[in-house]
Amino acid sequence: MQLISTDFNDGTCIPEKFSGDGENISPELRISGVPEGTTCLALIMDDPDAPQGTFVHWVLWDIPFSTSVFSSKNLPEGTKIGKNG
């Protein structure tokens, strides 16, 4: 399974637009290679080197297995949102 974003390159900083200092939205994420038999997906986006220790930025679950593209502006129907840090 692969999760990528076309909004920034691997190994680079996430643009300010996607931070609390910017628009506070998520980058678009693309999922591919979901294993056969998967019923739903979950996403936990944490920051292990945050100044105060690991910080949880985003928690989602019940993402439909057929989802291929989503963002905070475009969450698939039925997706649940958890609390962040």
Secondary structure, 3 states (H helix, E strand, C coil): CEEECCCCCCCCCCCHHHCCCCCCCCCCEEEECCCCCCCEEEEEEEECCCCCCCEEEEEEEEEECCCCEECCCCCCCCCEECCCC
